[in-house]
Amino acid sequence: MAIFVDENTLVLVQGLTGGQGKYHGLRNRDYGTKIVGGVTPGKGGQDVDGIPVFDSVAEAVEATGANASFAAVPPKFAPAAIMEAAEAGIGFVVCITEGIPAQDEAKVYNRLVRDFPNTRLLGPNCPGIISPGKCNIGITAGEIAQEPTADGPNVGIVSRSGTLTYQALYELKQKGIGVSTCVGIGGDPVPGTNFIDCLREFEADPETHAIMMIGEIGGSAEEEAAEFI
């Protein structure tokens, strides 16, 4: 009843001691997401509202068993943060950072494909992912997402547009329609995860009964998704 993340996902926040990382990391934690640690070089041994902070992702993984990361760091440091997570064995990285140069995005994406095929990147410049009632990584407000039910109908959402992601969640909740997972892939030129990746996962999930796909101007992602469908 969810793709990519669920109630068993253990999450690190890279940049937890920063303003955005703390704000959204604690909101994710308060939603029920298992935020097990933060990472800020030079601040290991501290804590943020009870969440331990480590100097590196590798240390954090060893101490907590984390399998997902939420990268909330400035554009200058985001590529290195993503690669550090991959090198430490993190399987799912959500990067909300906007303003990363397209050339840097392409380098990170191609290195992940080549050297770390078991690490999936969501983003950058995306709202993140929420499996309602189970796990929320990113900046989506959990209160606008309707939890799925065993009988359904449950809708899977994949979107390039952040604001339309929120609108879709809210309107479905107004109708009492549950959401299995909502994935905001972002609208940058080189996304780590695309429409087809998400459509394939939703198709394989027996408790996702319908899919809502929201596009955005620019690029050929929607045409490629139509070919896949």
GUTOR-408846 format. One record per residue (C-alpha): residue number from 0; x, y, z. Coordinates in steps of 0.02 Angstrom, whole numbers. Layout:
> NUM|X|Y|Z
...
This chain:
> 0|0|0|0
> 1|150|114|-29
> 2|300|132|-144
> 3|479|180|-102
> 4|447|224|83
> 5|337|155|220
> 6|326|136|410
> 7|489|38|412
> 8|594|173|328
> 9|732|243|440
> 10|779|420|390
> 11|931|532|414
> 12|919|720|388
> 13|1074|791|306
> 14|1077|971|364
> 15|969|943|519
> 16|1058|1083|612
> 17|1014|1210|477
> 18|853|1310|470
> 19|764|1214|332
> 20|830|1045|387
> 21|773|1071|566
> 22|602|1141|521
> 23|553|1007|397
> 24|648|866|483
> 25|553|895|645
> 26|388|910|551
> 27|424|744|467
> 28|467|668|637
> 29|308|736|717
> 30|207|661|574
> 31|270|491|624
> 32|419|467|509
> 33|561|374|591
> 34|693|511|591
> 35|839|420|672
> 36|979|546|653
> 37|1050|703|575
> 38|1214|736|486
> 39|1314|897|494
> 40|1504|890|479
> 41|1586|959|636
> 42|1429|947|743
> 43|1433|763|787
> 44|1382|727|966
> 45|1252|864|971
> 46|1065|835|955
> 47|916|926|883
> 48|761|904|991
> 49|822|733|1043
> 50|881|678|871
> 51|1067|634|874
> 52|1184|722|754
> 53|1332|637|670
> 54|1483|704|576
> 55|1457|591|425
> 56|1324|484|344
> 57|1433|330|364
> 58|1440|356|553
> 59|1253|387|559
> 60|1213|230|460
> 61|1325|125|570
> 62|1243|192|728
> 63|1061|195|672
> 64|1039|74|527
> 65|963|213|422
> 66|912|166|245
> 67|848|335|181
> 68|911|513|183
> 69|830|685|173
> 70|957|808|101
> 71|911|986|151
> 72|1073|1076|112
> 73|1120|1228|4
> 74|1149|1203|-184
> 75|1338|1216|-163
> 76|1344|1064|-49
> 77|1199|960|-115
> 78|1292|855|-245
> 79|1423|803|-117
> 80|1286|765|11
> 81|1195|652|-112
> 82|1353|558|-157
> 83|1403|541|26
> 84|1235|458|61
> 85|1257|339|-86
> 86|1434|294|-33
> 87|1370|253|142
> 88|1244|129|70
> 89|1086|234|84
> 90|957|162|-35
> 91|838|311|-52
> 92|891|495|-53
> 93|767|639|-57
> 94|845|807|-106
> 95|731|960|-94
> 96|869|1085|-139
> 97|830|1204|-281
> 98|955|1301|-384
> 99|1078|1158|-415
> 100|1160|1187|-587
> 101|1098|1065|-719
> 102|1277|1011|-755
> 103|1301|960|-573
> 104|1135|867|-576
> 105|1190|771|-731
> 106|1357|724|-652
> 107|1272|660|-494
> 108|1138|565|-589
> 109|1260|478|-705
> 110|1379|433|-564
> 111|1234|357|-465
> 112|1181|254|-617
> 113|1360|197|-649
> 114|1428|168|-474
> 115|1279|157|-356
> 116|1135|72|-446
> 117|1055|24|-280
> 118|1032|206|-229
> 119|877|297|-291
> 120|879|488|-291
> 121|714|585|-281
> 122|736|764|-338
> 123|822|881|-328
> 124|706|1032|-316
> 125|556|928|-265
> 126|430|925|-122
> 127|480|747|-77
> 128|374|594|-44
> 129|234|546|73
> 130|155|376|103
> 131|10|440|210
> 132|4|372|386
> 133|174|290|365
> 134|315|405|311
> 135|339|584|253
> 136|509|642|187
> 137|518|821|124
> 138|411|976|134
> 139|235|909|102
> 140|109|950|239
> 141|53|782|306
> 142|-115|846|363
> 143|-178|867|185
> 144|-149|684|140
> 145|-285|553|162
> 146|-224|385|225
> 147|-261|235|113
> 148|-381|96|161
> 149|-373|-91|136
> 150|-523|-88|20
> 151|-482|75|-70
> 152|-498|155|-188
> 153|-321|218|-163
> 154|-234|336|-283
> 155|-48|349|-318
> 156|13|523|-365
> 157|169|567|-464
> 158|198|749|-506
> 159|327|870|-575
> 160|235|1018|-499
> 161|251|1053|-313
> 162|97|1161|-289
> 163|-14|1047|-394
> 164|48|901|-288
> 165|-23|986|-134
> 166|-185|1031|-224
> 167|-210|852|-282
> 168|-183|784|-106
> 169|-303|910|-32
> 170|-442|882|-158
> 171|-430|693|-140
> 172|-441|712|49
> 173|-596|821|30
> 174|-675|676|-66
> 175|-617|547|62
> 176|-505|460|-65
> 177|-348|381|6
> 178|-173|401|-65
> 179|-52|254|-68
> 180|101|363|-101
> 181|126|538|-171
> 182|292|565|-260
> 183|349|739|-307
> 184|486|710|-435
> 185|523|895|-464
> 186|538|991|-626
> 187|726|1010|-645
> 188|813|956|-806
> 189|894|799|-733
> 190|781|719|-604
> 191|844|569|-508
> 192|676|482|-523
> 193|558|504|-671
> 194|376|471|-714
> 195|410|297|-783
> 196|503|243|-626
> 197|351|288|-522
> 198|220|222|-643
> 199|309|54|-645
> 200|308|46|-454
> 201|125|96|-442
> 202|76|-34|-572
> 203|159|-167|-465
> 204|71|-112|-305
> 205|-95|-208|-289
> 206|-166|-80|-168
> 207|-144|68|-286
> 208|-303|67|-388
> 209|-277|223|-493
> 210|-134|341|-536
> 211|-137|530|-551
> 212|7|599|-653
> 213|39|787|-657
> 214|156|861|-785
> 215|238|1029|-809
> 216|296|1135|-955
> 217|465|1091|-1030
> 218|552|932|-1081
> 219|486|767|-1149
> 220|450|673|-986
> 221|262|670|-1015
> 222|277|602|-1191
> 223|396|467|-1131
> 224|272|420|-994
> 225|132|411|-1122
> 226|236|290|-1226
> 227|263|182|-1072
> 228|77|183|-1029
